[in-house]
């Protein structure tokens, strides 16, 4: 049976591999930040809409009552 082939990394391939992993990490972080920002913005808009609706409803109710 043949001996398993050993793969050796030269300094150049190690630098390229580290750079690729670093780029993948940054892409993942950008995706997480973008997703968080989108969720935060949606929450702010939804809260603003609910607040305006409740405010208009209460003001309208007050105008009708008095």
Backbone bond lengths (Angstrom), bond angles and torsions (degrees), N, CA, C in turn:
res aa  C-N    CA-C-N  psi(-1)  N-CA   C-N-CA  omega(-1)  CA-C   N-CA-C  phi
1 X - - - 1.446 - - 1.531 108.16 -
2 X 1.328 115.37 138.38 1.456 120.73 -177.42 1.527 109.90 -77.25
3 X 1.308 114.26 148.91 1.453 120.00 178.26 1.527 109.68 -70.99
4 X 1.346 118.15 144.91 1.462 119.21 178.98 1.524 110.60 -63.71
5 X 1.310 113.97 142.04 1.467 120.03 -179.18 1.527 109.62 -73.97
6 X 1.301 116.75 129.10 1.456 122.50 179.74 1.520 108.00 -95.72
7 X 1.304 115.62 127.12 1.463 120.29 -179.89 1.524 108.37 -99.30
8 X 1.301 115.81 124.06 1.452 120.19 -179.01 1.518 109.76 -106.97
9 X 1.307 115.13 140.24 1.455 120.83 177.04 1.520 109.51 -96.38
10 X 1.313 114.80 127.29 1.462 118.87 172.87 1.524 107.60 -84.16
11 X 1.297 118.83 164.91 1.472 119.76 178.33 1.525 112.76 -57.30
12 X 1.322 116.81 -34.44 1.472 119.72 -179.64 1.527 111.22 -67.38
13 X 1.343 116.57 -44.16 1.467 118.32 179.91 1.526 110.75 -69.70
14 X 1.320 117.51 -31.82 1.466 119.73 177.23 1.525 110.72 -66.12
15 X 1.325 117.01 -40.05 1.465 120.47 178.41 1.527 110.20 -65.67
16 X 1.338 116.47 -44.14 1.471 119.47 179.04 1.524 111.46 -63.24
17 X 1.322 117.31 -43.10 1.460 120.45 179.41 1.526 111.09 -62.91
18 X 1.322 116.94 -43.19 1.466 120.38 178.62 1.522 110.64 -64.10
19 X 1.316 117.24 -39.46 1.469 120.63 179.88 1.528 110.95 -65.77
20 X 1.324 117.15 -41.68 1.467 120.83 178.44 1.522 110.25 -63.54
21 X 1.317 117.96 -43.81 1.460 120.96 178.14 1.525 111.58 -63.97
22 X 1.321 116.37 -37.36 1.471 120.75 177.76 1.527 110.81 -64.92
23 X 1.319 117.22 -42.29 1.471 121.40 178.21 1.522 110.29 -64.53
24 X 1.333 117.47 -42.67 1.476 120.70 177.24 1.523 111.22 -60.36
25 X 1.320 116.04 -40.54 1.467 120.36 179.04 1.528 110.76 -63.65
26 X 1.329 117.13 -44.20 1.463 120.21 -179.89 1.527 111.80 -66.24
27 X 1.326 117.44 -36.82 1.469 120.47 177.35 1.524 110.05 -63.67
28 X 1.336 115.96 -41.38 1.464 119.98 177.94 1.522 111.15 -63.65
29 X 1.324 116.94 -41.76 1.469 120.20 179.57 1.528 111.11 -66.01
30 X 1.319 117.90 -39.26 1.463 120.71 177.62 1.521 110.00 -62.50
31 X 1.331 116.99 -41.79 1.465 120.71 177.74 1.515 112.35 -61.76
32 X 1.338 116.18 -42.43 1.469 119.61 178.68 1.527 110.99 -64.46
33 X 1.321 116.92 -43.93 1.467 120.08 179.22 1.520 111.33 -63.21
34 X 1.327 116.13 -41.88 1.464 120.32 179.91 1.528 110.71 -63.86
35 X 1.320 115.94 -42.10 1.465 119.99 179.77 1.526 110.91 -65.30
36 X 1.324 116.49 -42.08 1.463 120.65 178.27 1.524 110.84 -62.73
37 X 1.340 116.66 -44.38 1.465 120.66 -178.98 1.527 110.78 -64.47
38 X 1.337 117.07 -39.20 1.462 120.04 179.13 1.530 110.60 -64.78
39 X 1.323 116.71 -42.47 1.467 120.11 178.63 1.517 111.89 -66.07
40 X 1.319 116.05 -40.53 1.462 120.11 178.77 1.527 110.76 -63.24
41 X 1.335 116.45 -44.66 1.469 120.92 -179.85 1.530 110.36 -63.62
42 X 1.331 117.32 -42.55 1.466 120.12 179.04 1.525 110.54 -62.70
43 X 1.331 116.92 -39.27 1.462 120.24 178.39 1.516 112.29 -65.52
44 X 1.329 116.77 -39.76 1.466 120.49 178.69 1.520 110.57 -64.91
45 X 1.323 116.90 -44.99 1.472 120.91 -179.47 1.523 110.24 -64.60
46 X 1.333 116.75 -42.81 1.465 119.77 179.76 1.528 110.97 -64.40
47 X 1.313 117.06 -42.21 1.462 120.65 178.62 1.515 111.87 -64.23
48 X 1.322 116.81 -40.87 1.458 120.98 177.54 1.530 111.12 -63.08
49 X 1.322 116.62 -42.50 1.469 120.45 179.68 1.526 110.84 -64.41
50 X 1.308 116.78 -44.00 1.472 119.78 179.14 1.531 110.35 -64.68
51 X 1.341 116.82 -41.49 1.461 120.44 179.08 1.514 112.50 -62.70
52 X 1.318 116.99 -43.24 1.470 120.24 178.28 1.525 111.25 -64.83
53 X 1.322 116.50 -42.75 1.463 120.12 -179.79 1.528 110.86 -61.47
54 X 1.318 116.57 -46.97 1.469 120.04 -179.41 1.522 110.33 -65.30
55 X 1.322 117.46 -41.44 1.465 120.70 179.58 1.524 111.38 -62.47
56 X 1.333 116.74 -47.78 1.470 119.72 178.69 1.528 111.23 -63.06
57 X 1.316 116.79 -38.16 1.458 120.32 179.35 1.528 110.52 -63.73
58 X 1.332 116.24 -45.84 1.468 119.00 -179.08 1.524 111.98 -67.96
59 X 1.331 117.49 -38.94 1.467 119.94 177.42 1.519 110.60 -65.30
60 X 1.336 116.20 -41.78 1.470 119.64 177.79 1.525 111.51 -65.10
61 X 1.319 116.83 -38.86 1.456 120.72 177.90 1.528 110.69 -65.22
62 X 1.318 116.05 -38.23 1.465 119.99 179.22 1.526 110.79 -68.15
63 X 1.334 117.40 -39.55 1.457 120.19 178.67 1.521 111.94 -66.52
64 X 1.313 117.40 -35.40 1.455 121.09 -179.68 1.540 110.36 -72.16
65 X 1.315 116.72 -37.05 1.460 120.72 -176.25 1.540 112.02 -72.72
66 X 1.346 118.72 -31.65 1.458 119.32 -175.03 1.482 112.35 -109.36
